[in-house]
Amino acid sequence: MKKISKIKKTFILSSALALFLGMTSCSDWLEMPPYNASDAETVFSDEATADMYVQGCYRGLIHQEMYYQLGMGETVVHSSEDGSTNNSKYNVCNYFYDTTSPYTVTTIYKEQYRIIESTNIAISRLQRMGETTKRNALLGEALAIRAYCYYNLIRIYGDVPAVWTPLEEMDPNDENTFYPKRSPRDEIYDQIIADLQTAVEYIPWYSESGYATYERLTKQGTYAMLARIALYAGGYSLRWNLETNDPASMKMERRSDATRVRELYQIASDACQAVVSKGENSLVQAKNGMSGFEHLWYNFCQRNFGETAPEMLWELAQYGENTNSNFGVLAHPGSRGGVFGSRKAMQFMLPTYYLSFDKNDTRRDVSCTSYSIYFLDKGAAGDTWVDVGTTYSCIMPGKFRISWCTEPQEAAKRNLNIPLLRYSDVLLMYAEAQNYLSGNPTEAAKNALKQVRERAGIGSMAIPSDQQGFEDAIVQERKWEFAGEFNLRTDLIRMNRLAKELAATKQDMKDLSDRTGKYGSTPVYRLYKLQQDAQVYGDKFLALDYIELTSASEIATVKNVPTNSSDYEAYQAELAKIVKAHGVSMGNNEKWYPANMFEAYTSTFNGNARKAAGFTNGFNALQIGNIIYTKPTGSAENGGNYPNWIEAPDGSDGLYYGFKENCVELLPFAAKSAGHPMIDNPNLTQHPGYK
């Protein structure tokens, strides 16, 4: 192996230091003086500049691939793209990976190791500084950020290279310096858990930190991270023999040391208990006419940190010209023109998820929207924009809707922070750990689950008393609570539930499509109220008013949609009778329109129905990826076949078509070109399922 040049070593370290120096352009880089050892000495010469450096380590911690590719395919959120189903986001969502095409993630690996190098520098340099309360807090932060990076790498790739020392302190003549091999994940987990146990001793509680927000890690967030990582370390993962790399050795299992597994669940339980016992945090509750869950997410989008602080234990700052992700650009109801501009939603909620909520659960209409923002005529100035009702094939994400946000700097910079840890997660992790340790749910575990449910409005829902039943309840509760927060996919893997949950969801989608089994009585028709969109940032609108129709006579009436505009007024009069018969009062000039929920949004019936309510063109092209919204949900509405997004006739497409148990629970390393792990590092071994 050829020696690594001093120039290469210097460049890599300088790249890490650039994070602190805040460079934003090529000219900035070219005008920089060459790196020398005094740079690091200067940065860590006092606590103020060291603080700035550590804050820089947060930057880029969550890459787009974390929520756009890997935040879907967990039975809740799914990909909605344009064109065909042959694209990277759709394929990764459906567990179809490839090492040399776009069908895998390529940037997470690089970005996590970039930050790991930065934190390694910080940890090394901070340890040389005199010990003070502030120095310890900064060291704890750096340890925690590094731990979070390794947690992300392991849950995506499994065993990964472990690098704990800055490059400047490593031997450039040792090939392992720049070409490290995979390290056993259990060893990495044990190291970062020990680091977090140190970090929680160093980092202050939020009330003692002086921070204005939870955008920096406090003791609460660090304890919550410790609990989460401990559950992953003690949970299931796809493992194989690292020495032989034999595909036959791949299987889902826990680490072999049962005593250590129990220790890890105890660590998780104790960490959660520490946050609960401190008493500084709680679930955001109902206020100003909003449910607690709605109040939380509306104020999160509005950046009202004081309102969300009790629950939001850690959120990644996303504000400014240089640090501003498109997290809020992809997961929303879609908007076409007007104040919000034309922003296309590229994710949708599976209708089986939408229909899974209890009727009293206030989380459904926050996490899911059955509407998109569109105009009545042609979208010109002076037109009227509306929140138009959609069908089951295009229920959209709602937590991060554009209209709830503050006005952005530009279309792709929504100023929306990324939520990472919440108090509700602490409660549910505590309940899960207690259930495992005791062999059944303790009273404390039941009470933790009940707190989450009570805030959602379903506190009276029965709580199972057996271990498996309680685990099932926790899995479902996590889906209801954390939709769109991009952890559910790997949660199902660590609980060894992925294969079971995907199979059940696919069957549920077929049953819904066929309107059989538990979906046999799902209403086909809705009446939506025509709702004008306020077209202002901070609009508090939550959900469309609608009436589900089950009466044969009412259905016959709404199906009789006129095609002549002269008959629209009489049709609206008939719809008004139905609305009033359901006990709903109507205002002057109020209009309603029916929707066949099993047809495509663009079906002839649905288009004509919207025309009868005032749409000039009833067959509107929504700002939603058209793989989904132009397709039906019902098999009867699709000529007797399932639509391709559920299952193609030949099985080549559909939900989770790439899933292979004991293989796709982890992703392969990209291996197409320079910059990919398998190309840049000859000492790496590939995931044996993709050799």
C-alpha positions, 0 to 999 in steps of 0.5 A, a space after each residue: 500500500 502506498 504511503 499517504 502524503 502529508 498533503 492529503 492528511 493536511 487537506 482532510 484535517 483542514 476540511 474539518 477545521 473549515 467547519 469551525 471557520 465557516 467557509 461558504 465559497 470556493 474563493 474562501 477556500 482558495 484564499 485560506 492560508 495552508 493548515 498548520 498545527 497552530 490552527 487547532 491550537 488557536 481554536 482550542 486556546 480558549 473556551 469561547 472559540 472551542 465553543 464555536 467549533 463544537 457548535 459547528 460539529 452539529 452542521 450537516 448531522 442529518 443529511 437529506 438521505 436520512 429523511 427522503 430515502 430512509 424515512 419511508 418504507 416503515 408501513 407509514 410513509 411512502 414515496 410519491 415520485 414523478 415519472 415511473 416507479 424506477 427511481 432511487 427514492 421509490 426503490 429504496 423505500 421498497 427495499 430494492 438496493 443496488 451498489 452501483 446505481 442510484 438505488 442506495 444511499 451514498 452521502 450519509 456515510 461520508 457526512 457522518 465520518 466528516 463529523 466524526 473527524 471533527 468531533 475526534 479533533 474536539 475531543 482530543 483538544 478539549 481533553 488537553 485543556 484545563 478542566 472546568 465546567 464549561 470545558 466538560 460541557 463542550 467535551 460531553 457535547 462532542 462525545 454525544 455528537 460522535 455517538 449519534 453519528 456512529 448510531 446512524 452508521 450502524 443502524 444503516 450499514 451494520 459493522 462500520 470502521 471505528 475511528 476514535 483518533 484525529 487524523 493528525 495524531 495517526 500514523 500516515 504510513 499505516 494503511 489502517 489510518 486511511 483505509 480502516 476495516 469494518 469493526 464489530 458493531 457491539 464494540 462500537 456500541 459499547 464505546 459510544 454508550 460509555 461515552 454517553 454515560 460520561 457526557 450526561 455527567 458533563 452536560 448541563 440540564 436545560 434549565 442550567 444551560 443558559 440556552 434559549 432552545 433545545 438546538 444544542 444537546 442538554 442533559 435531557 437530550 443526551 439521556 434520551 440519546 443514551 436510552 435510544 442507542 442502548 435499545 439499539 445496542 441490545 436489540 436485533 440487527 442483521 449480523 454475519 461472520 465478518 471473517 468469512 463474509 459468508 452470505 449463509 451466515 446472515 441472520 437477524 439476532 441480538 448480540 450473543 451476551 444475554 447479560 449485556 443485553 439486559 444491562 443495555 435495557 437497564 441503561 435505557 430504562 435508567 436514562 429515561 427515568 432520569 429525565 422523567 424524575 428531573 421533572 423539567 419536561 412534559 408532553 405539550 398539552 391542548 391550548 388555544 383551541 388546539 389539541 396538544 399534538 397540534 399545538 406542538 407541531 404548529 408551534 414547531 413549524 412556527 419556531 415558537 421554541 418556548 411553546 415546544 420546549 417542554 417536549 422537544 428535547 433536541 432539534 437540529 437548527 436549520 436557519 440561515 443562508 448556509 445551514 438550512 435543509 430542505 427537510 420541510 420541502 418534501 414532506 407536506 400536502 403539496 402547494 400549487 402557486 399562490 403565496 406558498 409557491 409551487 412545492 411538490 410533495 414527494 411523500 404520502 401516507 399509506 391509507 391503511 395508516 390513515 385508517 388505523 387511528 381511533 376516531 378520537 385520536 387527535 394525531 391523525 389530522 396532524 400527521 396526515 392531510 387529506 387535502 392539497 393546496 390548489 386554485 379554483 381557476 388557472 392560478 392567476 393573480 386574484 384567483 381563489 386558492 383552496 384546500 382541495 380534498 384528496 382520495 385514499 391514494 394521496 393522503 399527504 404528510 401534515 406535521 411540517 405543512 407549508 402553511 404552518 411555517 414561518 415565511 422562508 428565505 426562499 422556496 428551498 429554505 423553509 427555516 424548519 428545524 429537524 426534530 430528533 428527540 422528544 419527551 414522548 419518545 422517552 416515555 415510550 422507550 421507558 415503557 418498552 425497556 420496563 416491559 422487557 426487563 420485567 417480562 411483562 408491563 410494569 405499572 410504570 410502563 403502563 402509566 408511561 404509555 397511558 400518558 402518551 395516549 391521554 395527550 392524543 385523546 385515547 387514554 381509555 384504550 385498553 393496555 395489554 397486560 402480557 409482554 408480547 401484547 404490550 410490545 405490539 401496542 408500543 410498536 403501534 403507538 410509535 407509528 401513531 406518534 412518530 410518523 415522518 420523524 424518520 426513525 420508525 424503519 430502523 425501530 422495526 428492525 431493532 425490534 425484529 418486527 420488519 418482515 412481519 410488519 411489512 407483510 401485514 401492511 401489504 396484506 392490509 393494503 390488498 384488503 383495503 383495495 378489495 374492500 374486504 376483511 376489516 376494510 369491508 365497510 370502509 365508506 367509498 364516498 365522502 362529501 368534502 366542504 369547499 375550503 378556501 385557503 388563507 394563503 398566509 404563513 401561520 395559517 392554523 387550518 388543520 383539516 377539511 370538514 367531511 361527511 362519510 356516506 353510507 346511505 344508499 339513497 345519499 350515495 345515489 344522489 351524490 353519484 348523479 353529478 351533472 356535466 352541464 354547468 346549468 345544473 350545478 346549482 340544483 346539485 348543490 341544493 341536493 348536497 346541502 340536504 344531505 349535509 343538513 341531514 347529518 346535523 351540520 349547519 351550513 353558511 351562506 354560499 357554502 359548497 360541498 363536493 363528493 369524492 370517490 375515495 377508492 378512485 384516483 384523484 384525477 378520475 372522471 367522477 372526482 373531476 366532475 364533482 369538483 367542477 360542480 363546486 366551482 373548479 374550472 378544471 376538475 382534473 387538476 394536476 396536484 403538486 404531488 408526485 404523480 406515481 400515486 395521486 393519478 392511480 386508484 386505491 381500489 382494485 375494482 376501480 382499476 379493472 380488477 387488478 391492484 394498482 401497481 403501487 400496491 402490487 403489479 400483476 406480475 409482482 415486479 412492482 408494488 409495496 416492498 417488492 425488493 424486500 428480502 428477509 435477512 438481507 435488506 435490513 441493512 444497506 450495502 456500501 455504494 460502489 460506483 465511483 470515487 467518493 463511494 466507500 467501496 471504491 475509496 477504501 480497498 479494505 472494506 468488505 461489502 454486505 455479503 448479500 450484495 457481493 
